[in-house]
Amino acid sequence: MEVMKCLFVLALLAGFAYADVILPDSHPVTHKLYIDNIADYSEYQFLIYPTSMSGGAVLVTSSEVPGFYKFAQPKLYAVPRSEMPANFSGETYVPPEDALVSDVALHRTDSLPNTDLRVTLETHYTVSIAEGKLMFTEVSRSAQCMERGPDYWLLLLGLGVGLVLGYLAGRKL
């Protein structure tokens, strides 16, 4: 019986130890989450709940999503601002039953294989509220690249033009 208790405690502690372990042949990364259109819904207060294994909520006050414990699997909530308590305390707050809640949980990536050289990740979402439902959708990577502009194409175009001009100048000499 004592052996079973010891094994149970070891298994429990092993789960907590896993929380900060980076797998072999991997490196840690910083992963930031953004909700790009949160300002479009000013009548709602958005929050992440739960932020830890024991609960807790954190307000989303800008487009960047605040941090949370990686095993918490929090969801995005939208509560009408008129229903938010004046003395909000994230440690004890539980969203009301009628709050709008996303159907999928947020997650962050904490490590990547060493073959992937990125050290930071960004994931962008858009949020929509329709027919009493809160939905958030990941913005595709190609859409994000299109918004940033053709920065690499401009560099390659400049190099190509320079090579052609250099070739033509060399032939005339």
Secondary structure, DSSP 8 states (H G I E B T S, - for coil): -HHHHHHHHHHHHHHHHHTT---TTEEE-EEEEEETTGGGGTTEEEEEE-SBTTB--EEE-SSB-----TTS--EEEEEEGGGS-TT--TTT----TTSEE-SS------EEETTS--SEEEEEEEEEEETTEEEEEE--HHHHHHHH--HHHHHHHHHHHHHHHHHHHHHH-
